[in-house]
Amino acid sequence: SLIVFVIMIAVGGVAIDILRYETQRVQLQYTLDRAVLAAASLDQTEDAETVVADYFARSNLENYRLTVTPQTSLTSTRVEAFVEADINLLFMNMFGVHSLTSPASAVAEESVGNLEISLALDVSGSMQGNRIRQMRTSAEGFVNQILEMNENSPNGDTVSMSVVPYNGT
């Protein structure tokens, strides 16, 4: 009966260690899910890594290893993150297992489908001389930058652009 009692204590201890491990894993996953959703928002002004790290700090989680990979394009933001933390075990030490690593990963993306831009250019008499040249140079630079960003977009975003001359009417 003493041997059975020791085995019951050992099995109960292993169950406690596994519950502690699973509790930590769920807390990591829950925090990471919320953080990645916030970081992928198109309205987010902070960089993704700062947002995710702040969520972990506010959740009082410590001793974790975090990797955040943001990808931004003209019309979307995608954030991938991976976190893992070690938990020291209380009872599984008897069997030679000193710690377990609990991992969590999450991906979130927010995007708008197609982007439509209308560029209204003043070509009236008030834009004569140097002003019209500066406007043309600026407009050409803007169009080239938007089209270059569209070409490099990993999501196959579509941009349509129209140029509208304005001449008083």
N, CA, C and O of each residue as an XYZ file, in Angstrom:
676
protein
N       0.827     -1.200      0.000
C       0.000      0.000      0.000
C       0.868      1.260      0.000
O       0.463      2.295     -0.530
N       2.057      1.173      0.592
C       2.961      2.319      0.598
C       3.438      2.632     -0.827
O       3.535      3.798     -1.208
N       3.730      1.600     -1.603
C       4.179      1.792     -2.987
C       3.042      2.408     -3.811
O       3.274      3.318     -4.607
N       1.817      1.912     -3.621
C       0.669      2.456     -4.343
C       0.456      3.914     -3.951
O       0.132      4.738     -4.806
N       0.631      4.247     -2.674
C       0.478      5.625     -2.204
C       1.513      6.542     -2.855
O       1.175      7.651     -3.270
N       2.747      6.103     -2.948
C       3.813      6.901     -3.572
C       3.518      7.090     -5.056
O       3.720      8.180     -5.594
N       3.044      6.046     -5.719
C       2.703      6.155     -7.139
C       1.543      7.139     -7.323
O       1.550      7.929     -8.267
N       0.553      7.097     -6.435
C      -0.578      8.033     -6.518
C      -0.109      9.477     -6.324
O      -0.566     10.379     -7.026
N       0.784      9.689     -5.389
C       1.329     11.038     -5.155
C       2.097     11.506     -6.393
O       1.960     12.655     -6.812
N       2.909     10.613     -6.980
C       3.695     10.966     -8.167
C       2.779     11.302     -9.339
O       3.006     12.293    -10.032
N       1.758     10.497     -9.569
C       0.823     10.752    -10.676
C       0.057     12.046    -10.422
O      -0.153     12.828    -11.349
N      -0.359     12.281     -9.190
C      -1.041     13.537     -8.850
C      -0.129     14.735     -9.065
O      -0.576     15.783     -9.531
N       1.156     14.585     -8.725
C       2.119     15.665     -8.933
C       2.335     15.953    -10.415
O       2.428     17.111    -10.824
N       2.414     14.895    -11.211
C       2.561     15.080    -12.662
C       1.337     15.818    -13.209
O       1.469     16.698    -14.059
N       0.157     15.461    -12.723
C      -1.066     16.137    -13.169
C      -1.028     17.621    -12.800
O      -1.448     18.465    -13.591
N      -0.535     17.940    -11.621
C      -0.427     19.355    -11.213
C       0.535     20.101    -12.126
O       0.243     21.221    -12.547
N       1.689     19.494    -12.442
C       2.654     20.128    -13.344
C       2.054     20.350    -14.729
O       2.263     21.400    -15.336
N       1.317     19.373    -15.226
C       0.711     19.508    -16.548
C      -0.370     20.590    -16.535
O      -0.508     21.332    -17.507
N      -1.127     20.689    -15.462
C      -2.126     21.756    -15.353
C      -1.467     23.130    -15.308
O      -1.954     24.068    -15.939
N      -0.376     23.261    -14.577
C       0.357     24.533    -14.532
C       0.886     24.898    -15.916
O       0.813     26.053    -16.334
N       1.423     23.893    -16.626
C       1.932     24.102    -17.984
C       0.817     24.566    -18.918
O       0.983     25.532    -19.663
N      -0.302     23.882    -18.874
C      -1.421     24.216    -19.764
C      -2.005     25.584    -19.424
O      -2.406     26.318    -20.327
N      -2.061     25.936    -18.162
C      -2.554     27.252    -17.752
C      -1.662     28.351    -18.325
O      -2.156     29.356    -18.835
N      -0.357     28.157    -18.239
C       0.570     29.151    -18.783
C       0.453     29.228    -20.302
O       0.478     30.322    -20.867
N       0.328     28.089    -20.967
C       0.216     28.073    -22.426
C      -1.038     28.812    -22.879
O      -0.989     29.580    -23.839
N      -2.150     28.589    -22.205
C      -3.407     29.254    -22.560
C      -3.298     30.760    -22.326
O      -3.789     31.550    -23.133
N      -2.658     31.160    -21.230
C      -2.487     32.584    -20.957
C      -1.588     33.237    -22.017
O      -1.868     34.349    -22.465
N      -0.521     32.557    -22.414
C       0.338     33.074    -23.483
C      -0.444     33.216    -24.782
O      -0.363     34.247    -25.451
N      -1.199     32.183    -25.137
C      -1.959     32.201    -26.394
C      -3.011     33.298    -26.387
O      -3.167     34.014    -27.377
N      -3.723     33.436    -25.299
C      -4.768     34.448    -25.190
C      -4.173     35.850    -25.333
O      -4.703     36.684    -26.066
N      -3.073     36.100    -24.630
C      -2.430     37.413    -24.696
C      -1.879     37.673    -26.088
O      -2.015     38.778    -26.614
N      -1.260     36.668    -26.686
C      -0.688     36.833    -28.021
C      -1.775     37.090    -29.063
O      -1.586     37.921    -29.951
N      -2.899     36.398    -28.971
C      -4.004     36.621    -29.908
C      -4.497     38.063    -29.856
O      -4.673     38.703    -30.892
N      -4.716     38.566    -28.656
C      -5.183     39.947    -28.506
C      -4.142     40.938    -29.011
O      -4.484     41.922    -29.667
N      -2.873     40.681    -28.708
C      -1.809     41.601    -29.091
C      -1.637     41.665    -30.603
O      -1.465     42.747    -31.164
N      -1.682     40.517    -31.263
C      -1.491     40.482    -32.709
C      -2.664     41.157    -33.422
O      -2.465     41.850    -34.420
N      -3.870     40.961    -32.926
C      -5.023     41.651    -33.514
C      -4.875     43.164    -33.415
O      -5.169     43.888    -34.366
N      -4.421     43.632    -32.268
C      -4.227     45.075    -32.093
C      -3.095     45.594    -32.970
O      -3.198     46.684    -33.533
N      -2.025     44.831    -33.089
C      -0.868     45.267    -33.876
C      -1.169     45.282    -35.372
O      -0.577     46.078    -36.101
N      -2.062     44.434    -35.845
C      -2.370     44.345    -37.279
C      -3.397     45.380    -37.730
O      -3.692     45.477    -38.921
N      -3.932     46.137    -36.813
C      -4.933     47.132    -37.184
C      -4.323     48.192    -38.112
O      -3.209     48.663    -37.882
N      -5.056     48.553    -39.146
C      -4.583     49.593    -40.061
C      -4.539     50.960    -39.390
O      -3.855     51.863    -39.872
N      -5.262     51.120    -38.283
C      -5.273     52.381    -37.545
C      -4.131     52.473    -36.536
O      -3.934     53.523    -35.924
N      -3.384     51.400    -36.355
C      -2.309     51.359    -35.353
C      -1.158     52.264    -35.785
O      -0.660     52.157    -36.906
N      -0.739     53.155    -34.884
C       0.364     54.070    -35.195
C       1.701     53.568    -34.665
O       2.751     53.971    -35.166
N       1.682     52.694    -33.658
C       2.919     52.144    -33.099
C       3.381     50.964    -33.945
O       2.593     50.357    -34.670
N       4.677     50.646    -33.843
C       5.148     49.474    -34.581
C       4.666     48.207    -33.889
O       4.403     48.208    -32.686
N       4.553     47.138    -34.649
C       3.924     45.898    -34.186
C       4.635     45.297    -32.983
O       3.977     44.838    -32.049
N       5.955     45.289    -32.987
C       6.693     44.682    -31.883
C       6.440     45.414    -30.563
O       6.328     44.781    -29.513
N       6.349     46.731    -30.613
C       6.059     47.515    -29.411
C       4.672     47.202    -28.879
O       4.484     47.067    -27.670
N       3.700     47.085    -29.772
C       2.320     46.802    -29.357
C       2.236     45.432    -28.691
O       1.638     45.295    -27.624
N       2.831     44.423    -29.314
C       2.773     43.063    -28.764
C       3.499     42.997    -27.417
O       2.984     42.407    -26.467
N       4.670     43.587    -27.331
C       5.426     43.574    -26.062
C       4.643     44.290    -24.962
O       4.671     43.868    -23.805
N       3.948     45.365    -25.314
C       3.156     46.093    -24.328
C       2.008     45.235    -23.789
O       1.705     45.292    -22.597
N       1.378     44.455    -24.640
C       0.319     43.553    -24.176
C       0.866     42.550    -23.161
O       0.215     42.262    -22.157
N       2.051     42.023    -23.422
C       2.640     41.065    -22.483
C       3.019     41.746    -21.174
O       2.856     41.160    -20.104
N       3.519     42.963    -21.244
C       3.866     43.690    -20.018
C       2.629     43.977    -19.177
O       2.660     43.853    -17.952
N       1.539     44.360    -19.838
C       0.295     44.665    -19.110
C      -0.378     43.415    -18.545
O      -1.175     43.505    -17.611
N      -0.058     42.255    -19.108
C      -0.609     40.996    -18.593
C       0.271     40.377    -17.516
O      -0.005     39.279    -17.035
N       1.328     41.083    -17.142
C       2.266     40.617    -16.105
C       2.905     39.273    -16.455
O       3.151     38.451    -15.572
N       3.169     39.053    -17.729
C       3.867     37.840    -18.151
C       5.357     38.150    -18.234
O       5.756     39.192    -18.754
N       6.167     37.244    -17.721
C       7.611     37.466    -17.689
C       8.337     36.234    -18.194
O       7.753     35.158    -18.327
N       9.620     36.410    -18.472
C      10.514     35.318    -18.873
C       9.994     34.565    -20.092
O       9.884     33.339    -20.080
N       9.684     35.298    -21.120
C       9.220     34.691    -22.362
C      10.150     35.133    -23.492
O      10.857     36.135    -23.381
N      10.133     34.370    -24.567
C      10.881     34.702    -25.774
C       9.880     35.009    -26.872
O       9.051     34.169    -27.224
N       9.960     36.209    -27.408
C       8.954     36.708    -28.339
C       9.597     37.061    -29.675
O      10.642     37.711    -29.723
N       8.958     36.625    -30.760
C       9.378     36.980    -32.110
C       8.164     37.543    -32.847
O       7.129     36.883    -32.951
N       8.298     38.760    -33.355
C       7.203     39.413    -34.073
C       7.692     39.744    -35.478
O       8.760     40.330    -35.654
N       6.891     39.360    -36.482
C       7.240     39.608    -37.883
C       6.099     40.373    -38.555
O       5.103     39.774    -38.960
N       6.243     41.695    -38.674
C       5.201     42.460    -39.356
C       5.491     42.564    -40.853
O       6.647     42.601    -41.276
N       4.424     42.611    -41.640
C       4.518     42.837    -43.086
C       3.472     43.869    -43.438
O       2.287     43.687    -43.159
N       3.908     44.945    -44.047
C       2.957     45.979    -44.433
C       3.039     46.201    -45.932
O       4.108     46.114    -46.537
N       1.904     46.486    -46.505
C       1.838     46.837    -47.911
C       0.980     48.090    -48.026
O       0.596     48.693    -47.025
N       0.698     48.456    -49.229
C      -0.074     49.665    -49.475
C      -1.457     49.598    -48.840
O      -1.964     50.606    -48.349
N      -2.068     48.418    -48.848
C      -3.448     48.304    -48.368
C      -3.644     47.277    -47.264
O      -4.782     46.940    -46.939
N      -2.557     46.768    -46.675
C      -2.755     45.758    -45.631
C      -1.604     45.748    -44.630
O      -0.501     46.221    -44.904
N      -1.900     45.199    -43.476
C      -0.901     44.953    -42.446
C      -1.102     43.535    -41.949
O      -2.213     43.142    -41.594
N      -0.017     42.767    -41.924
C      -0.049     41.385    -41.444
C       1.009     41.250    -40.365
O       2.149     41.680    -40.542
N       0.625     40.653    -39.246
C       1.548     40.466    -38.131
C       1.540     38.995    -37.737
O       0.494     38.424    -37.429
N       2.721     38.396    -37.753
C       2.911     37.030    -37.274
C       3.752     37.113    -36.012
O       4.701     37.894    -35.941
N       3.408     36.311    -35.021
C       4.169     36.331    -33.776
C       4.260     34.927    -33.190
O       3.364     34.100    -33.359
N       5.353     34.689    -32.506
C       5.595     33.419    -31.826
C       6.176     33.746    -30.463
O       7.072     34.582    -30.340
N       5.664     33.084    -29.449
C       6.172     33.281    -28.089
C       6.313     31.923    -27.421
O       5.531     31.007    -27.677
N       7.305     31.808    -26.575
C       7.455     30.590    -25.782
C       8.025     30.963    -24.421
O       8.759     31.941    -24.277
N       7.670     30.170    -23.445
C       8.140     30.393    -22.080
C       8.374     29.049    -21.416
O       7.667     28.077    -21.682
N       9.368     29.006    -20.557
C       9.676     27.787    -19.813
C       8.972     27.822    -18.470
O       8.876     28.871    -17.832
N       8.484     26.676    -18.051
C       7.884     26.560    -16.728
C       8.669     25.514    -15.950
O       8.864     24.388    -16.408
N       9.112     25.913    -14.765
C       9.833     24.980    -13.902
C       8.825     24.046    -13.242
O       7.786     24.479    -12.744
N       9.148     22.782    -13.247
C       8.224     21.771    -12.748
C       8.521     21.433    -11.295
O       9.669     21.484    -10.852
N       7.471     21.086    -10.563
C       7.616     20.769     -9.148
C       7.750     19.265     -8.907
O       8.594     18.833     -8.122
N       6.930     18.480     -9.571
C       6.881     17.045     -9.280
C       7.567     16.194    -10.350
O       8.060     15.109    -10.044
N       7.608     16.658    -11.575
C       8.202     15.864    -12.641
C       9.732     15.810    -12.532
O      10.389     15.061    -13.255
N      10.285     16.613    -11.620
C      11.729     16.539    -11.355
C      12.130     15.134    -10.907
O      13.249     14.685    -11.156
N      11.208     14.458    -10.252
C      11.504     13.099     -9.776
C      11.777     12.146    -10.934
O      12.424     11.113    -10.763
N      11.271     12.507    -12.124
C      11.435     11.644    -13.295
C      12.461     12.201    -14.274
O      12.582     11.713    -15.397
N      13.199     13.223    -13.848
C      14.258     13.790    -14.677
C      13.817     14.892    -15.620
O      14.628     15.361    -16.419
N      12.573     15.323    -15.562
C      12.089     16.417    -16.407
C      12.041     17.662    -15.533
O      11.249     17.742    -14.595
N      12.901     18.641    -15.850
C      13.024     19.811    -14.980
C      12.178     21.002    -15.434
O      11.796     21.843    -14.620
N      11.883     21.071    -16.753
C      11.057     22.176    -17.233
C      10.374     21.776    -18.543
O      10.817     20.869    -19.247
N       9.292     22.478    -18.841
C       8.579     22.316    -20.106
C       8.486     23.693    -20.764
O       8.388     24.713    -20.082
N       8.516     23.708    -22.077
C       8.395     24.963    -22.825
C       7.006     25.041    -23.430
O       6.583     24.156    -24.174
N       6.309     26.108    -23.098
C       4.960     26.280    -23.639
C       5.010     27.290    -24.784
O       5.371     28.448    -24.574
N       4.648     26.856    -25.996
C       4.674     27.750    -27.158
C       3.286     28.291    -27.493
O       2.264     27.720    -27.113
N       3.284     29.405    -28.211
C       2.039     29.969    -28.747
C       2.396     30.765    -30.002
O       3.437     31.419    -30.062
N       1.531     30.699    -30.986
C       1.753     31.481    -32.198
C       0.433     32.059    -32.667
O      -0.635     31.515    -32.386
N       0.519     33.171    -33.384
C      -0.687     33.838    -33.866
C      -0.358     34.640    -35.120
O       0.767     35.106    -35.303
N      -1.357     34.790    -35.973
C      -1.247     35.591    -37.186
C      -2.532     36.396    -37.322
O      -3.629     35.873    -37.128
N      -2.384     37.675    -37.657
C      -3.547     38.517    -37.908
C      -3.238     39.423    -39.088
O      -2.100     39.851    -39.281
N      -4.268     39.709    -39.872
C      -4.098     40.587    -41.029
C      -5.344     41.437    -41.182
O      -6.470     40.956    -41.054
N      -5.118     42.704    -41.455
C      -6.223     43.600    -41.796
C      -5.870     44.242    -43.125
O      -4.749     44.708    -43.327
N      -6.839     44.259    -44.028
C      -6.563     44.841    -45.329
C      -7.835     45.431    -45.920
O      -8.952     45.082    -45.538
N      -7.626     46.320    -46.848
C      -8.725     46.834    -47.655
C      -8.517     46.250    -49.040
O      -7.380     46.058    -49.470
N      -9.588     45.971    -49.729
C      -9.486     45.306    -51.024
C      -8.723     46.112    -52.059
O      -7.505     45.975    -52.177
N      -9.393     46.913    -52.777
C      -8.782     47.696    -53.836
C      -8.695     49.154    -53.411
O      -9.536     49.642    -52.656
N      -7.688     49.833    -53.893
C      -7.461     51.228    -53.546
C      -7.733     52.082    -54.771
O      -7.181     51.831    -55.843
N      -8.581     53.091    -54.617
C      -8.891     54.009    -55.705
C      -8.427     55.402    -55.313
O      -8.810     55.925    -54.266
N      -7.605     55.993    -56.158
C      -7.048     57.318    -55.881
C      -7.426     58.244    -57.021
O      -7.254     57.909    -58.193
N      -7.945     59.418    -56.666
C      -8.199     60.469    -57.652
C      -7.270     61.624    -57.318
O      -7.294     62.152    -56.207
N      -6.470     62.004    -58.269
C      -5.492     63.067    -58.073
C      -5.957     64.281    -58.872
O      -5.907     64.275    -60.102
N      -6.406     65.317    -58.173
C      -6.871     66.538    -58.834
C      -5.703     67.507    -58.932
O      -5.102     67.866    -57.920
N      -5.381     67.929    -60.151
C      -4.245     68.816    -60.399
C      -4.739     70.155    -60.938
O      -5.527     70.205    -61.882
N      -4.270     71.222    -60.331
C      -4.640     72.579    -60.742
C      -3.791     72.981    -61.948
O      -2.576     73.142    -61.831
N      -4.426     73.139    -63.092
C      -3.711     73.549    -64.306
C      -4.214     74.921    -64.785
O      -4.098     75.272    -65.959
N      -4.767     75.672    -63.848
C      -5.296     76.994    -64.200
C      -4.149     77.981    -64.401
O      -2.980     77.640    -64.219
N      -4.497     79.192    -64.773
C      -3.508     80.237    -65.045
C      -2.668     80.604    -63.842
O      -1.557     81.109    -64.003
N      -3.173     80.361    -62.627
C      -2.396     80.698    -61.427
C      -1.185     79.790    -61.233
O      -0.332     80.070    -60.392
N      -1.104     78.720    -61.996
C      -0.017     77.747    -61.845
C       1.048     77.908    -62.933
O       1.775     76.959    -63.224
N       1.145     79.058    -63.519
C       2.098     79.258    -64.611
C       3.540     79.210    -64.110
O       3.820     79.453    -62.936
N       4.434     78.893    -65.021
C       5.870     78.963    -64.757
C       6.370     77.830    -63.876
O       6.101     76.654    -64.122
N       7.104     78.217    -62.845
C       7.775     77.254    -61.962
C       6.772     76.424    -61.157
O       7.036     75.261    -60.848
N       5.644     77.007    -60.822
C       4.643     76.289    -60.009
C       4.120     75.048    -60.727
O       3.978     73.993    -60.109
N       3.836     75.158    -62.012
C       3.292     74.018    -62.768
C       4.344     72.917    -62.896
O       4.017     71.731    -62.850
N       5.623     73.319    -63.059
C       6.694     72.319    -63.133
C       6.850     71.580    -61.801
O       7.019     70.361    -61.783
N       6.793     72.312    -60.694
C       6.883     71.684    -59.373
C       5.713     70.734    -59.138
O       5.884     69.646    -58.588
N       4.516     71.158    -59.562
C       3.343     70.305    -59.388
C       3.482     69.026    -60.215
O       3.169     67.938    -59.731
N       3.945     69.149    -61.446
C       4.126     67.968    -62.305
C       5.148     67.007    -61.699
O       4.934     65.794    -61.674
N       6.257     67.559    -61.212
C       7.291     66.720    -60.597
C       6.740     66.007    -59.362
O       6.978     64.815    -59.170
N       6.006     66.738    -58.533
C       5.424     66.132    -57.327
C       4.386     65.075    -57.676
O       4.368     63.999    -57.078
N       3.530     65.374    -58.632
C       2.493     64.418    -59.037
C       3.124     63.164    -59.627
O       2.686     62.051    -59.335
N       4.148     63.336    -60.454
C       4.821     62.187    -61.057
C       5.486     61.332    -59.973
O       5.419     60.104    -60.032
N       6.120     61.963    -58.995
C       6.741     61.223    -57.894
C       5.715     60.454    -57.073
O       5.953     59.312    -56.678
N       4.561     61.093    -56.815
C       3.496     60.431    -56.056
C       2.979     59.203    -56.799
O       2.843     58.127    -56.216
N       2.691     59.369    -58.086
C       2.160     58.266    -58.892
C       3.173     57.128    -58.953
O       2.807     55.966    -58.777
N       4.434     57.447    -59.200
C       5.469     56.402    -59.258
C       5.615     55.662    -57.936
O       5.783     54.443    -57.922
N       5.551     56.391    -56.825
C       5.681     55.757    -55.514
C       4.504     54.816    -55.242
O       4.704     53.708    -54.742
N       3.301     55.238    -55.561
C       2.126     54.391    -55.342
C       2.182     53.148    -56.215
O       1.907     52.044    -55.746
N       2.538     53.325    -57.486
C       2.602     52.174    -58.389
C       3.726     51.223    -58.005
O       3.574     50.010    -58.147
N       4.847     51.744    -57.522
C       5.949     50.879    -57.068
C       5.539     50.080    -55.837
O       5.839     48.891    -55.732
N       4.852     50.740    -54.908
C       4.373     50.032    -53.723
C       3.383     48.942    -54.117
O       3.373     47.868    -53.516
N       2.556     49.208    -55.119
C       1.582     48.229    -55.583
C       2.270     47.025    -56.223
O       1.841     45.890    -56.017
N       3.327     47.257    -56.995
C       4.066     46.155    -57.619
C       4.718     45.250    -56.583
O       4.786     44.035    -56.768
N       5.200     45.846    -55.488
C       5.899     45.082    -54.453
C       4.960     44.487    -53.416
O       5.411     43.854    -52.461
N       3.678     44.680    -53.592
C       2.707     44.193    -52.625
C       2.614     42.664    -52.677
O       2.393     42.096    -53.747
N       2.782     41.997    -51.532
C       2.700     40.539    -51.531
C       1.274     40.013    -51.668
O       1.078     38.835    -51.963
N       0.280     40.869    -51.459
C      -1.104     40.423    -51.446
C      -1.811     40.596    -52.781
O      -2.996     40.283    -52.894
N      -1.109     41.085    -53.789
C      -1.748     41.285    -55.082
C      -2.777     42.395    -55.057
O      -3.799     42.318    -55.739
N      -2.509     43.433    -54.267
C      -3.435     44.552    -54.162
C      -3.593     45.228    -55.523
O      -2.681     45.217    -56.349
N      -4.757     45.810    -55.732
C      -5.030     46.508    -56.968
C      -5.234     47.983    -56.661
O      -6.002     48.348    -55.770
N      -4.536     48.820    -57.412
C      -4.663     50.258    -57.254
C      -5.123     50.828    -58.582
O      -4.538     50.544    -59.627
N      -6.164     51.628    -58.536
C      -6.561     52.353    -59.727
C      -6.411     53.845    -59.425
O      -6.745     54.316    -58.338
N      -5.905     54.565    -60.411
C      -5.611     55.964    -60.190
C      -6.161     56.761    -61.364
O      -6.017     56.377    -62.525
N      -6.796     57.879    -61.030
C      -7.267     58.773    -62.082
C      -6.704     60.160    -61.806
O      -6.582     60.589    -60.659
N      -6.363     60.848    -62.894
C      -5.837     62.197    -62.800
C      -6.898     63.134    -63.365
O      -7.341     62.983    -64.504
N      -7.288     64.088    -62.560
C      -8.355     65.026    -62.942
C      -7.741     66.416    -63.033
O      -7.329     66.964    -62.011
N      -7.666     67.010    -64.239
C      -7.162     68.387    -64.344
C      -8.233     69.375    -63.884
O      -9.416     69.214    -64.184
N      -7.799     70.392    -63.154
C      -8.717     71.422    -62.668
C      -8.307     72.746    -63.296
O      -7.152     73.161    -63.204
N      -9.271     73.402    -63.937
C      -8.983     74.671    -64.599
C     -10.103     75.657    -64.341
O     -10.581     76.314    -65.266
N     -10.520     75.766    -63.106
C     -11.558     76.745    -62.751
C     -12.973     76.243    -62.898
O     -13.864     76.738    -62.207
N     -13.221     75.275    -63.774
C     -14.573     74.729    -63.928
C     -14.500     73.218    -63.951
O     -15.528     72.552    -64.073
